[in-house]
Amino acid sequence: MKIGRVEGQVVATIKDPSLEGFRLFVIQALDEKLKEIGKPFVAVDGMRCAGPGDLVYFVQKRDAAIALGDKQPVDATIMGFVDRVFAEKTPGGPVVSVKGE
């Protein structure tokens, strides 16, 4: 699983029938310190409750299709919200809160 931020919603007038009822969002992947990595991409909202600005975790590739009941045309699926992120300040150093309490 990976961490990302929901950047916006995708409106599709026509999509695969197996994805009816699911919303599509633009996701920006983040590293453990919540810095952007890579380019934004589209993910299916597997929770059916994500929205712009939410910090979420997602799966990609085959795991994304399996998470939605093995729907074939899925490359990324949002699985849940991230409440807190903890990371080492320096390699081997103390663990500090990056987000959360």
Order of alpha helices (4+ residues) and beta strands (2+ residues): beta-beta-beta-beta-alpha-beta-beta-beta
